């Protein structure tokens, strides 16, 4: 392959990635015209790229041939990625244990730069946790799992999230940038985040950050439930539980806790309902 051919290939791959990013959970199907408008590509270029992506399974076309959607091959690749993810393998028993101790729903998420993406979920009174087959992203600024991650990112990442917009989902959603910055500082001080029905009404959540071997926060784990159960009185105990669980998973991934942090943390106890 010549240098020119390699350059053309990289350019085409970049354009295909731009087309994939046109789709969202709100815009699940798009017409050629919509894709052309969002990417700025000429109609012939967009059509050629879509034809190639359709051939390899990245894109599917409706029977009426007017609208496109993401293809099954992407789901297969995403599932394969999750199945090989060290986080899921190491965290699974701890997800089950946390659900048992707390009596609440547990979520495990990873950070994609703007969202907390769910990779595991344990329902109360269900069997062992398993891969979340429908990969969904949650806003990082108004969910427990998201705030537990965002609080430990650099300033540039926080500002990028703010610049993307702080949409109000409930009357409790923090939409003021300065208030969000203060909330991130409070989360770092506590060591865990709290979602006071900020994303869904009457649903509270407590979450803690998970670190990789280098100490960077890239994931989080949470317990969530109705506001009457995840009450202010239970927050301290649930906070201890999620921090202990997150730290245990982090150590399994190669992270070593600072000596003072490890010595000062009390042992977890079951959360009273």
C-alpha positions, 0 to 999 in steps of 0.5 A: 500500500502506497503512502497515498493509499494509506492516507486515503484509507485513514481519511475514509475511516475518519469520515465513517466515524463521523457518520456513526457519531451522527446517530444518538439514542434520540436520533436512531434513524437518519435519512441521507439528507440528515447525515449529509447536513450533519457531516457536511459531506457531499451527497455522493460522498455520503452515499458512497460511505454509507454503501460501504458501511452497509456492506460490512454491517456497520449500517443498516437501511430500512426497507423503504430505503429512505432511512439508515440506522446503526448495524448489528456488527457494531453491537457484536463488536461492543458486546465483544469489547465488554466481554473482554473488559477486565473491569467486568470480569474483576467487578462481577462478584463485587457487584453481586455482593454490593447488591446483597449488602445494600438491598438496592440496584447496583450499576457499573459504568465506564467513562467515554469522555462525556457519558457514563456508559452502563456495562453491568447491572444487578437488580434486587433478588435477581441472579448473578449480574451480567453484561448489559446488552443494551449499552446506554450512556447517562449524563455525567453531571446529574447522575451518581455514576457520572458525578463519581467519575467527573469529580476526579477528571481534570479541569479541561474535561469538566469544562468540556462537559459544561460546554456541551450543555447542562440540560435539566432533567428534573427540578433538582438537576444542577444546571449552573456551572459554578454550582456543578464545580462546587458539587464536584469539589464536595464529591472529591472531599466525601469520596463518593457522589450523591444524586438527589433525584437529579436525573430521574424523579424520586430516584436517589443514587450513591456512587464511588469512583473506580481507578485503574492501575495508574490511579486514574478514575475511569469507571464507577459503581453505584447503588440506587433506589426510590428516594424514600429508601435511599434517604439522607439517613442511609447515605453515610452507610451507603457511601462507605459501602460503595467506596469500599466496593470501588476500592476493592475493584480498583485494587483488583485492577492493579491500583494501590491505595495511598497508605493514609487512605487505606488506614483511615477507612472503616470497615463496611457494614450492611446498609439498614433499610 
